[in-house]
Amino acid sequence: MTYIAVAALGLVALSLAGFNVWFIVRYRHADRVRREREGRLRQITAQMPAVLWSTDTNLHVNNCLGAGIAPLRLQSKEMVTTAMFEMFRLSDQNLLRTDELRRALQCQSVVYEVDWQGLTFSVHAEALTDEKGKVIGTIGVAQEITARKKAEEELRKSHEELKATQMQLIQAAKLEIVGQMAASVAHEVKNPLNNIMFAVSYLKDTLGDNDKTVSEVLAQIQAATEKGTRAVRGLMDFAAPDELRLQAEDINAVLSGALQMMRHEFATNRVKVETQFAPDLPRVPLDRNKIDQCLINFYMNAVHAMQPDGGTLTVRTRQDDGAVLVEIDDTGCGIPPDKLPRMFEAFFTTKPKGKGTGLGLAVVKTILDLHRAGVRIANRPEGGVRVSVTFTPQR
């Protein structure tokens, strides 16, 4: 072999050796890059705030990754090869929504929510296929959305409260218009009613009791006119209550005074009155005439609730967290629970038709609001109704 041939063979061998070295270096570099990428991918999936999983066609877990596993108090290694319903310690597979997962095995994309141990998860599952397109299981992601669901529920409640407030504003606007109209109508009706009352009084004085039939008719006219006058007065009070004339008053004395004014009604309707007044209560700034109107309304409602058999009216006072609390209890029939929220609505009444205008408690609420006093009406567990009024004492 000539020198040239030997040299050529040496160059070829050297080239092949160089190529092998280059190939090995490139291979090792590519392998290192691949392992680095796989490591980053594992790190990303391990820290992802969700649960990434796959199952076989029998819904046995064969892979499970993600930081979302931690709240489940489960280990990733424990989950592999375990049936889904066994993994979550559920005896009823329906609780895990396995029907949804079986839909994923049929190549349907499924999204659903599931609750487990006080947590809510949003689950998205798809079919897992091999390189030939054959379904070999399911793959999915489950993300805990408990905080989001709570926020959505709070948002929903806030939206409902906002709607309720808007309806109250609309109702308030309607009532303002009704009040203005009522005041105008009341002024127009009041004078004719007064004229009728004067005419009835004149006829009764002139005719005397000579004709019994005429006397009965006049009495009926007088009663109807008085009822109309009370309704008109209620409309006027509701539409435009007079300005308050506040004075520091002894609330026990105010309550006693209103009870005295009702003595005849109590006796006629067989109502026993009991008082439980706390001594040395601070004085309360109030307009006595207006509060008398409120108290008489409460007392009269209690009397009507205890008809026809009568009962016991208990009025008590006490100091509660710096405020002066008045409680008025009766032993009557109570109020239907569905009617309680509407007790202070204008023109709403629980009395039989023709027995009430529905303005009494609406006017009372207006007066107490002007006094910055709280009022609540509730049924008592032992029967009857309790009215609670909270006054702020004078400072």
Number of C-alpha atoms within 10 A of each C-alpha: 5 6 7 9 10 11 11 11 11 12 12 12 12 12 12 12 12 12 12 12 12 12 12 12 12 12 12 12 12 12 12 12 12 12 12 12 12 12 12 12 12 14 13 14 17 18 14 16 16 22 24 23 20 23 25 19 16 13 19 20 23 19 16 22 23 22 16 20 22 13 10 12 8 12 12 17 12 11 21 18 15 16 17 19 18 14 15 17 10 13 10 11 14 11 14 19 14 15 12 18 27 20 16 23 25 13 16 14 15 16 16 13 15 14 14 12 8 6 14 19 20 16 20 19 25 22 25 20 15 9 6 6 8 10 17 16 25 27 23 21 20 23 20 21 16 15 11 11 14 12 12 12 12 12 12 12 12 12 12 12 12 12 12 12 12 12 12 12 12 12 12 12 12 12 17 15 13 16 19 17 13 20 21 14 14 20 14 12 14 17 12 12 18 14 12 16 20 13 14 19 14 12 14 16 10 9 11 12 12 9 9 10 10 15 17 12 12 18 15 12 15 19 13 14 19 16 15 17 19 14 19 22 17 21 29 21 20 27 22 15 15 11 10 14 11 14 13 14 17 15 24 21 11 17 20 14 13 20 20 11 12 15 12 11 15 21 12 10 16 17 21 13 15 12 15 12 17 13 10 10 17 18 18 20 19 26 18 18 14 20 19 17 15 21 19 16 17 18 22 15 17 27 25 15 21 22 14 11 10 21 21 19 21 16 22 17 22 19 17 11 7 11 17 21 22 21 18 20 23 28 21 23 15 19 18 9 10 8 11 15 11 14 20 21 16 20 15 17 19 14 13 7 8 6 10 15 20 19 21 26 22 20 26 22 22 18 23 19 12 14 19 13 17 14 18 15 17 16 19 15 9 7 14 21 22 22 19 17 17 20 23 18 18 13 7
